[in-house]
């Protein structure tokens, strides 16, 4: 055990004294871990609570469910309560119905006798339990599956097209000498300065004119020609030796074959980084889909979630569960591919 | 498991491979006809076409829109009004008081964005610098903690907004903590100041991991022997920080500063989900103003939105030029050092 703590709390140098910076470091790291993971864990925990528990204050940290019990003579299982009796003791009763401030209850062991109890005297009997219906019900409803499918479609298509068009452009810009190459590079640099939020109105008009409004392609196409992707791939392709291309040309390979069979496989690491980024970008996209998609059946998950959360009667128990589902792909990317992303950011500063 | 993966992989890749084979024949013909120059054009064509239609053309079109009036998006149904939209945006009796402006919402949004950016960027730089310095220390589980701070970066803005809306609501986690500390619960997002502070805190929470990584890369590029030499000379740690770490981290700090400025000016998604711009107009920022005037509200006026977006774009262009200048300078410096 002491080995473990020694390892965990090893410090600068070899002195046994704790420097104040060590204290700050660990406070910052532990506090940071709680602050960064805590909100997401709280979301997951809340997403397994039923509507009644969600409305409670103070909230419980873990999801609880009220125990129900089958009582002879009643079709549905009845909720179980602990009731304060007049003599100061407690007994467990099942509730049949509530009338005003009184509850009609029944002893599960003696179902024939009905007992009237003031609702202030009863507390629900609960155990830790997961309200999985929060997940199952929206998944069975068409809406949510539709949003999910739309998001998957947009993400997949946009990523494939991004990889294809960006790598083709990067190939031309890194492996060919031609007039106007610098001009093309300049245009691409310049468009780095043009974020979507600056061209919302005219872009909407273009998408409208091309008939892509309320179509998933209207979400996909404007985002695929990312300058960052072209840059990233071009920088990588510059490191591929031209001799390989020359050798293939000797063997009468066409230029397309050189691109497809030689350069693309060799650029796989850069393509992988761009693919991960593209998936995260497209999956998380919000503002542009919000503008293009105005019919419910075309909503992506993000737009659908926002619509649910904006309704007058916010059904938090469904929204929280759907938020968790929306988080899942990104969390998977985070767990398995985090290393690629961090090197991508540290290397190219892309986001 | 891997068999399923393979099948799934081939479902996606097989059509692409067939497509690639099919494309080869027309391209061979094109290559014979035009040579290498023509091939370069062919490879550039798809990307540039999409670029042209969905970025360059709209960029030019934006100026046209900003000089027209009307509620219809179709250009043929709009009337030319010259610089009227700009004049409307800029008409103000007293620029420090948004209420005296003709388009007071725009000035409110601009003012909010200004204060948001100043506070958020300051907080972002300070928090991510401290985090990077700590992660650069020789601590156990460094990779784990680096991942911890990076985690929110990948979350979608909608999810970020919803998570925090859930925590800050009346029956939320923050109020649970408040009650346990013996304080009174608050309805955080209904209060102007708290809501504004929440948008800053939440956006720092969501994006600091990205900037921390950039700074961490900078810290790791500082040669170790500088620190060893300082230690040999018995230089106090404070002095080492101010004389070695901070100056050598300078270029990365500048990049972080400008990048977070650029992102901060455009803040929209998470705030829109978190507060919707409210209460009142206390968290209404420029992009939401453009979105609402352009698309959502009953005051719909695409020309005005276009003019506002061009004004915002000018700020962004200046910031981006500063960034390019800074990164070129730091590159040049790196080359000189090497």
Interface residues (C-beta under 8 A of the other chain):
Chain A: X7 X8 X9 X10 X12 X21 X24 X25 X28 X29 X32 X33 X35 X36 X37 X39 X40 X42 X43 X46 X54 X55 X56 X57 X58 X59 X156 X160 X164 X165 X166 X168 X169 X171 X172 X173 X176 X178 X179 X181 X184 X187 X188 X189 X191 X192 X193 X194 X195 X197 X198 X199 X200 X201 X202 X203 X204 X205 X206 X207 X208 X210 X221 X222 X224 X225 X230 X254 X255 X256 X257 X259 X260 X280 X283 X284 X286 X287 X290 X291 X302 X305 X306 X309 X310 X316 X319 X320 X323 X326 X327 X330 X331 X333 X334 X338 X341 X342 X345 X346 X347 X349 X351
Chain B: X12 X16 X20 X23 X24 X27 X28 X31 X36 X37 X39 X40 X41 X43 X44 X46 X47 X48 X50 X51 X53 X54 X55 X56 X57 X58 X59 X61 X62 X64 X65 X73 X74 X75 X130 X131 X134 X137 X138 X139 X140 X141 X145 X146 X147 X148 X149 X150 X151 X152 X153 X154 X155 X156 X157 X158 X159 X162 X163 X164 X165 X166 X167 X170 X171 X172 X173 X175 X176 X179 X180 X185 X205 X209 X210 X213 X214 X216 X217 X237 X255 X259 X262 X266 X268 X269 X272 X273 X276 X287 X290 X291 X294 X295 X302 X305 X306 X309 X310 X312 X313 X316 X317 X320 X321 X324
